[in-house]
């Protein structure tokens, strides 16, 4: 492990000696435990240690860099934006919002995130974090336009690691649509992100994850959040095209009537590996959670879904649902699922379903008898399979934008 | 009678037979293994096999990933062999068997006397570490079917035992399986010759009687080409406030076109209502569908034991082979269960089906844990899994942990699971028709389990239905 990681702490700007000591201590802890491997139940289907060792000879932390390119912004719809270059907060523009209601700033690296002592990657993050953004919405404020986080990765990131920490807080009765948009130049790097989310009473947060281009990056993102009364959290994972990606979501539904939605539509291609791991904790009565994971797997790709619903004994009237569906298009592709339920309350409605298989032969036959050629028939069915996820997006402009994005991916198959 | 007034019905089979025992020295050691092997008059290869397992055991660690945790077992404080003194020399016929033993089995409802038996069921009765009697041997012999204690098979049919023992559960499999390989005492051996349909149900009845004793039985069933056998297993133990370990290994081998149906009604002592005592049922059951078109079907009704921890599995090696798993696991009071199955698809066109029903009441915890693994070469395979859990009260837990792996594009896996409580409307409807709460619950639960109960052979189905109702008594209201 020490050979793999060649870390120079001098590259990290820190405010105090104490902080530096803490970083070094965390790094030692990380080295001691190493990268997680398949012996760790959470990494059973994605042996990170193996994957990283196979693809990297040496990893260093990112250095100072100059950036003078102009980022091409999305012009399909009006939006506010935040720009992060190689994980470092660069600028933000919230021209559509009232300035005193939305606070976005650079997050100082070591602001304490949740305690995840058993997660080695958390130690790594604490050791090398470059910070990220901090976003806070004042109460009763509903954002007029979405905020897009442009994550730009430059080509000189080869064999580097980026550690990010972000914080999102929605005070009472606020609303926000956040789009995380990744743009990567051609290079192979690692990104380790920890994000903390607090959703206040009656607030609503919608997050979309999307890629502009295919990327050679290896991503891990840990999201831990809490939800207050009547709050809603929706996360749409549409980040196809990454070499490796694991999203680890841990939401705590602390108060009554909170609802949590996790929806994913992924198309995985050659040598791609994505894992979605969730843990939804129902800690109060009358909460709802809904997860729908759809994967299209081609070539030698690997898709993984590890979902867990936890229902505490007092969380009566819980309504929780998990569904994972996979279309396996190639014999080399693989889909693994572990939809787990841990339930201690009796008056609940909890269920899960999981299917995996290839495209329905009957449906293809039907289309072909109508004069549609095989490749087109296949594309049509794949599109229909994935499109189901978009039905849950009420904003028409966004829906069109995401659908367009997915269509491009399907046409590559 | 109001439901609150209902007390837990005492465990019916909790009596102890006062009998003089002949035991191996306490503790797990090479001497104990040599002792067991010697007393069973085993050939050298068998002893070597045991010792090899023991050597392996020393490096293995007890697994700890399971949901039900238990206090550390002191393996040195256990007897690994205990048999009634009268069984030291194997009785030649039923008339030579100690009447006390026969009486015990009569009390359990398993008369060993052939005339009194339900015709159509041959029984091998295992008492602690020895087989007491095997019925209907003559009739089975005529067809060439071998049904005998495994210790007898080791002496009389060594070629079969050598060939198949440990071929499904290797000696270095996991801690409890390896422990069993080292110290197993008795169990049943079944061999069905080619193209033979076993004319009757074969059955083994396991009884733990002695205290501070672990029971380590080993069962091996081989169904040769084109044969069929249905095998039943039942078990009980006295009420004691100590926890007793039961670590059995069951191996099934089905060759071309053969079918094995294995049914279990597990009713070990579950401990009292405060969770004191009871059996730790840590069993390894595995079947290999080795031949083409073979089929293995597991049916289990798990109502007893303080902790049930087992995963009857199928390895579907042969093309077109079929694996089935039907399970009811009922936990009440402080009982814990972590059970399920593994379906490993290796051959082409293999099919598997899993139906699991978990019911938790009181402070119990019930986990379904299963694996469906379709290998890249297992083209056109299919799996269907359904696991439903029923919760009674908010002090118990129901958990589902399925692992699903699909590695090829022509195979399909479907998995469904639900967790709910008894429907209020159904209860109300039953109450309205004059059924009291207990009866109504029993009726609804039996309906919930019906899909599995249907799979049991006639002789067991009635008993199992009663058991389901009794296990839940006192859990309503």
Interface residues (C-beta under 8 A of the other chain):
Chain A: X41 X313 X314 X316 X326 X328 X329 X330 X331 X332 X333 X334 X335 X336 X337 X338 X339 X340 X341 X342 X343 X344 X345 X346 X347 X348 X349 X350 X351 X352 X353 X354 X355 X356 X357 X358
Chain B: X65 X376 X389 X391 X392 X393 X394 X395 X396 X397 X398 X399 X400 X401 X402 X403 X404 X405 X406 X407 X408 X409 X410 X411 X412 X413 X414 X415 X416 X417 X418 X419 X420 X421
